[in-house]
Amino acid sequence: TGVAGAERAWAEGHMAGLTIAASLGATIPPVALAQARRRLTGSARFAGVMQAMFAPRRAALAELSRQEETVICRCETVRNGKIEKTLQNNPFIQSASAVKLECRSGMGPCQGRYCEATVAARVAEVRKASIEASGYFNAHLPVKPVPLQDYRDIGGE
């Protein structure tokens, strides 16, 4: 749900637990649900401030990433020069996700958590579009890393 602070995380987890318990047939006292809703609502104000303070400043990231040798994706060591050449050689690419597929940016262990905003900003600047129009990386399976042991277990060994 984003960066919202520990209180919001606790309130969301508590509400999720109550909801799951109720869906499984447990009787949840109305007072407990009301308290959980109040705590969730009360934490929303702080969460809004946290979201605003820690939202990536995509335009600023684009400005910092203009140099050819600037590493945009640390996991895959993709430099800005590679992104710029990809955009120059492929005028049909309009999204951060398309750059990801072409350059491997965002395909490392962090799955784009650190480079997505910068790649989108670079696409926006080169294409003279808004950063929002460049979009975000599309998720590809597996959405999270799967230990090799799990694949071995599927094979029946």
C-alpha positions, 0 to 999 in steps of 0.5 A: 500500500506504499510508505505509510508508517508502522501505525498504518501497517499495523491497522491494515494488518489488524483489519485484514485479520479481522476480515479474514476471520469473519470470512471464515465464520468467526464472530467478530464483535461490532466494537472490535470492527469499529475500533479497527476502522477508527484506527485505520481512518486515524492513521490515514492522515499520517500515511498521506503525509508520508506518501507526499514526503517520500513520493519519488520526484521523477522529474528530478531523477530525470535531470540527474540521469542525463549523463551517458555513463550514469548507471540507471539500473544498478542490478543490471548495470544499465547506463543512460547511454543504453536507454538513450540509444534504445529510444533513438533506435526504436521510435515506437517505444513510448513506455518504461515497460518497453524500455525494460524489455529492450534494455533489461532495466528493472529485471534484476533482483530489485525488479525495478524498485530503484530504477523504474521512476528514472527510466520512466522519466528518461522516456518522458523527456526523450519523447516530450511526454509527461512522466505519467504517460511513460507509465510503470514497469509491467510485472512479469512472472514470477512476481517474486523470486522463487527458490530453486528448491521449489522447482525441484520439489515440483518435479517429484524428486 
